Amino acid sequence: MEEVHGIVIVGAGICGLATALALHRKGIPSLVLEKSDTLRTDGGSISIQANGWRVLEQLGIAAELRETATLITEIHDVWQQEQGNKSAVIPVRGELRWLKRKDLIETMAMNIPPGAIRFNCHVAALHPANLGNHGAVLTTLDGGIIRAKVLIGCDGSNSVVAKYLGLSPAIPAPCMLLRGFTRYPNGHPFRTQFLRLKYKDFFLGRAPMTNNLVNFFVAIWHPSATSADATKDARAMKDFVLEKLKDQCSNEIVEMARDMDPESLILLRRAWYRPPWQVMFSSFRKGTVMVAGDAMHVMGNYIGQGGSAALEDALVLARSLSRAAAESGGGGGSYELCGKKISAAIGEYVRERRLRVVRLSLETFALGTLMGTKSLLTKLACFAIVALLGTNSNEHANYDCDHL
């Protein structure tokens, strides 16, 4: 049977749930479609910077989440160079914490009305709704048909909604990532410092999450040179990483990698991104169909803004739709969608977000290229971009997308 809904969100990840929660806070109902049979709480940890915490405040869940994570007060950078290591300690301006992705996902889901998330609902195809270029018709794998007046694609880097809009596929980065947790039953000695170590062919990070839990990750450049045996699973990659660390890192780092919780290990064989020129010129909407989060601007982990940027998207989109609803005379349970006003609101959302996510994509692209390239000319160009945008001082975290 065909169903008709006002707002449908594809994907119950960070962006999808944040969008549903933001709409709920404004009294606007939505339906979230999730292909998994339960919440996807895997993924280890996620860094939330000051701009992301501002959004969580607006969503009403910041205080609860702060109880689960340590406040990071400084960043210690160490860069390996032929003439000796270069080191710098940078105070963190604003709020930076590493959350368990599970805590973030579950907290948002608990604040959304029961029944707003539909599991085991895998969108197989999209078709125009033939309603004056407004909405879309979704076909699910089990044969269901859902007509959405407004459709929001929050379905990640391999987004079915992005494909419907004609966006180019995301590009794989020449990088492989291993991450996990190391537990310290008697407490760790790292205080509130985020450590970043850059070596010739890998990048390592260590961030305290609580007094007893530390997030640890290693990015390997040019993974094509890594043996197939080392990349077959996370535990094999851990053994490979340990061998690399033994030759170049302190015993403290080696022990932390060795003691990573096997159940927490995650191996990302490929990291995906949209290059800044694609983010600048792509069409992120068609009528009342649009994308947000990674479906819109998937980026590497180099500046840690993927999650916070997705939260920004959710707030700005919900605010724009709420204004359109108010202008249409709707609101709360009597919410009605006026096609022209909703379309204008979506255009406003895309315009407001584009320059912001272009800048983040450019920063991420420049920093990732800087870490992986061997070309001196390319390095100089990337250094210039990073310096101009204030990447080293985390200027990107000072952004405020205002109230919901």
C-alpha positions in Angstrom: 0.0 0.0 0.0 1.1 3.5 -0.7 1.8 5.8 2.3 1.9 9.6 2.2 4.1 11.6 4.6 5.0 15.2 5.0 8.7 15.0 5.7 10.7 11.8 5.2 14.4 11.4 6.2 16.5 8.6 4.8 19.1 7.4 7.2 19.1 7.2 11.0 22.7 8.3 11.5 23.9 11.4 13.2 22.5 13.8 10.6 19.2 12.0 10.1 18.5 11.8 13.8 19.6 15.3 14.5 17.3 16.6 11.7 14.4 14.6 13.1 15.1 15.9 16.6 15.5 19.5 15.5 12.1 19.3 13.6 10.5 17.7 16.6 11.7 20.6 18.8 9.9 22.9 16.4 6.8 20.9 16.5 7.2 19.4 13.0 6.7 15.6 12.6 8.9 13.5 10.4 9.5 9.8 9.5 13.1 8.4 9.5 13.7 5.4 7.3 16.7 3.2 8.4 17.8 0.1 6.4 19.3 -1.6 9.5 17.1 -3.6 11.9 18.3 -1.4 14.8 20.2 1.8 15.6 23.7 1.8 14.0 25.7 2.6 17.1 29.0 1.2 15.8 31.7 3.6 14.7 33.7 4.0 17.9 34.1 7.7 18.8 33.4 11.0 17.2 34.9 14.4 18.0 32.4 17.2 18.6 33.9 20.7 18.5 32.5 24.0 19.8 30.3 24.6 16.8 28.8 21.1 17.3 28.2 21.7 21.0 26.3 24.9 20.2 23.9 22.8 18.1 23.5 20.1 20.8 22.6 22.9 23.2 19.8 24.0 20.9 18.6 20.4 20.6 18.5 20.2 24.4 20.9 17.2 24.9 24.3 18.9 25.5 24.2 18.7 29.3 23.4 14.9 29.2 26.2 14.2 26.7 28.8 16.3 28.6 28.5 13.9 31.5 29.9 11.1 29.3 33.1 12.8 27.9 36.2 14.6 29.1 36.8 18.2 28.1 40.0 18.5 26.0 42.0 21.6 26.8 45.0 21.4 24.6 46.4 19.8 21.4 49.9 18.6 21.2 51.3 18.3 17.7 54.5 16.4 16.9 55.8 16.3 13.3 58.6 14.0 12.4 61.3 15.7 10.2 64.7 14.7 8.9 66.4 17.4 11.0 64.4 16.5 14.2 60.9 16.5 15.4 58.9 19.7 15.4 56.5 20.1 18.4 53.8 22.6 19.3 51.2 22.8 22.1 47.9 24.6 21.1 45.3 25.6 23.7 41.8 24.6 22.7 39.5 27.6 22.3 36.0 26.6 22.9 34.7 23.1 23.7 36.2 19.8 22.3 35.2 16.4 23.5 35.3 12.9 22.1 31.9 11.1 22.5 31.1 7.5 21.9 29.1 7.4 18.8 26.7 5.1 20.6 26.0 7.7 23.3 25.3 10.4 20.7 23.0 8.2 18.5 21.0 6.7 21.4 20.5 10.1 23.2 19.1 11.7 20.0 16.9 8.7 19.3 15.5 8.7 22.9 14.4 12.3 22.4 12.5 11.6 19.2 8.8 10.5 19.4 8.2 6.7 19.5 7.5 5.3 16.0 9.3 8.1 14.2 12.1 5.7 13.1 11.2 2.8 10.8 13.8 0.1 10.8 14.4 -2.6 8.1 13.3 0.0 5.5 15.8 0.0 2.7 15.1 2.5 -0.1 15.7 0.8 -3.4 14.6 3.5 -5.8 13.4 7.1 -6.1 11.0 8.6 -8.6 9.6 12.1 -9.1 6.3 12.7 -7.3 4.8 14.6 -10.3 3.5 17.3 -7.9 5.0 20.4 -9.6 8.5 19.2 -8.9 7.8 18.8 -5.2 8.6 15.6 -3.3 9.4 12.1 -4.4 8.1 8.6 -4.4 10.3 6.0 -2.6 10.2 2.3 -3.4 11.6 0.0 -0.7 13.2 -3.4 -1.1 10.1 -5.1 0.4 7.9 -3.5 -2.2 6.5 -0.7 -0.1 5.7 2.7 -1.7 6.1 5.9 0.3 5.2 9.3 -1.1 7.1 12.2 0.6 6.2 15.8 0.2 9.7 16.7 1.5 12.6 14.2 1.2 15.9 14.7 3.1 18.8 12.4 2.2 20.9 11.8 5.3 22.1 8.4 4.0 25.9 8.9 4.0 28.6 8.9 1.3 26.9 6.3 -0.8 23.6 8.1 -0.7 20.6 6.9 -2.9 19.1 10.4 -2.6 22.4 12.1 -3.8 22.3 9.7 -6.8 18.7 10.8 -7.5 19.9 14.4 -7.5 22.7 13.6 -9.9 25.6 14.2 -7.6 28.9 12.7 -8.6 30.1 9.7 -6.5 32.3 10.5 -3.5 36.1 9.9 -4.2 38.2 7.5 -2.2 41.2 9.0 -0.4 44.6 7.3 -0.5 44.3 6.5 3.2 43.3 3.6 5.5 42.2 4.2 9.1 42.4 1.9 12.2 40.7 3.1 15.4 39.6 1.8 18.7 39.5 2.3 22.5 42.2 1.6 25.1 41.0 1.1 28.6 42.9 2.1 31.7 41.2 0.6 34.8 43.3 2.7 37.2 43.1 5.9 35.1 45.3 7.2 32.3 48.1 9.8 32.6 47.2 11.9 29.6 45.2 14.5 31.5 43.1 16.5 28.9 45.5 16.6 26.0 44.8 15.5 22.5 48.0 14.2 20.9 48.7 14.2 17.1 51.8 12.5 15.8 52.7 12.9 12.1 55.3 10.4 10.7 56.5 9.8 7.2 53.8 7.4 6.1 51.2 7.5 8.9 49.4 9.8 11.3 48.5 8.9 14.8 46.0 10.4 17.3 45.3 9.9 21.0 42.4 11.6 22.8 41.1 11.0 26.3 37.3 10.3 26.4 36.9 9.7 30.2 39.3 9.1 33.0 39.6 5.4 32.1 39.0 5.4 28.3 41.2 6.7 25.5 40.4 7.0 21.8 43.3 5.9 19.6 43.6 6.0 15.8 46.2 5.5 13.1 45.9 6.6 9.5 48.1 4.8 7.0 49.0 6.7 3.8 49.2 5.0 0.4 47.6 1.7 1.7 48.1 0.1 -1.7 51.6 -0.6 -0.5 50.3 -2.5 2.5 50.1 -6.3 2.1 46.8 -8.0 1.6 47.2 -10.1 4.7 47.6 -6.9 6.8 44.3 -5.4 5.5 42.1 -8.5 5.7 40.6 -7.4 9.1 41.0 -5.0 11.9 43.1 -7.4 14.1 45.5 -8.1 11.3 45.9 -4.3 10.7 46.5 -3.8 14.4 49.5 -6.3 14.2 50.8 -4.5 11.1 50.5 -1.1 12.8 52.3 -2.4 16.0 55.3 -3.3 13.9 55.4 0.2 12.4 55.1 1.8 15.8 57.8 -0.2 17.5 60.4 1.3 15.2 59.3 5.0 15.5 57.2 5.6 18.7 57.7 5.6 22.4 56.8 2.5 24.5 53.8 4.4 25.9 52.3 4.7 22.4 53.2 1.1 21.5 51.5 -0.2 24.7 48.4 1.8 24.0 48.1 0.3 20.5 48.8 -3.2 21.8 46.2 -2.9 24.5 43.3 -1.6 22.3 40.1 -3.4 23.1 39.7 -6.0 20.3 35.9 -5.5 20.3 36.3 -1.8 19.7 38.6 -2.1 16.6 37.3 -0.6 13.4 39.2 -0.8 10.1 38.2 1.7 7.4 39.9 0.4 4.2 38.8 3.5 2.3 38.0 7.1 3.4 35.6 9.0 1.1 35.3 12.7 0.4 33.8 15.2 -1.9 36.4 17.6 -3.3 35.7 21.3 -2.6 35.0 22.1 -6.2 32.3 19.5 -6.3 30.8 20.9 -3.0 30.9 24.3 -4.5 29.1 23.6 -7.8 26.9 20.6 -7.1 23.1 20.8 -7.0 22.1 19.7 -3.5 18.3 19.9 -4.1 15.7 19.3 -6.7 12.3 20.8 -5.8 11.7 19.6 -2.2 14.3 16.8 -2.3 17.7 17.6 -0.7 20.7 16.1 1.0 22.5 16.8 4.3 25.4 15.5 6.3 27.8 13.1 4.5 25.4 12.7 1.6 26.0 16.4 0.9 29.7 17.0 1.9 31.4 13.8 3.1 35.0 14.8 4.2 38.0 13.2 5.6 38.8 13.1 9.3 41.7 15.6 9.1 40.0 18.5 10.9 37.4 16.4 12.8 34.4 18.4 11.5 32.2 15.7 9.9 29.9 15.1 12.8 29.7 18.8 13.9 29.0 19.9 10.3 26.2 17.4 10.1 24.7 18.8 13.3 24.8 22.3 11.8 23.0 21.0 8.7 20.2 19.6 10.8 19.7 22.9 12.7 19.7 25.1 9.7 17.4 22.9 7.7 14.9 22.5 10.5 14.9 26.3 11.1 14.3 27.0 7.4 11.4 24.5 7.2 9.9 25.8 10.5 9.9 29.4 9.1 8.2 28.1 6.0 5.6 26.3 8.1 4.9 29.4 10.1 4.5 31.5 7.0 2.0 28.9 5.7 0.0 29.2 8.8 0.8 25.8 10.1 2.7 24.5 13.1 2.6 21.7 15.6 0.0 19.0 14.8 -1.7 21.2 12.2 1.5 21.4 10.2 0.9 21.7 6.4 3.4 21.9 3.6 3.0 24.7 1.1 5.1 23.6 -1.9 6.3 27.0 -2.9 7.3 28.2 0.6 9.0 24.9 1.4 10.9 25.0 -1.9 12.1 28.5 -1.1 13.1 27.4 2.4 15.2 24.6 1.0 16.9 27.0 -1.3 17.7 29.2 1.7 19.1 26.2 3.5 21.4 25.2 0.6 22.6 28.8 0.1 23.4 29.2 3.8 25.2 25.9 4.1 27.2 25.9 0.8 29.9 28.4 1.7 30.4 26.9 5.1 30.8 23.4 3.9 33.0 24.5 0.9 35.4 26.0 3.4 35.4 22.9 5.6 35.9 20.7 2.5 38.8 22.9 1.3 40.5 22.8 4.7 40.1 19.0 4.9 41.3 18.5 1.3 44.3 20.8 1.8 45.4 19.2 5.1 44.9 15.6 3.8 46.9 16.4 0.7 49.6 18.1 2.7 50.0 14.9 4.9 50.1 12.5 2.0 51.9 14.3 -0.9 55.6 14.1 -1.7 55.6 17.1 -4.0 57.2 20.2 -2.6 55.1 22.5 -4.8 51.9 20.9 -3.6 53.0 21.1 0.0 53.6 24.8 -0.3 50.2 25.4 -1.9 48.5 23.4 0.9 50.5 25.2 3.6 49.2 28.5 2.2 45.6 27.3 2.3 45.9 25.9 5.8 47.5 29.1 7.1 44.9 31.4 5.3 42.0 29.5 6.8 43.4 29.3 10.3 43.3 25.5 10.4 46.1 25.2 13.0 44.2 27.4 15.4 40.9 25.6 14.8 39.2 28.7 13.4 36.6 26.3 11.8 35.2 25.5 15.3 34.3 29.2 16.0 31.3 29.0 13.7 27.9 29.6 15.1 24.8 28.8 13.0 22.6 30.6 15.6 19.4 29.5 17.3 17.0 26.8 16.2 
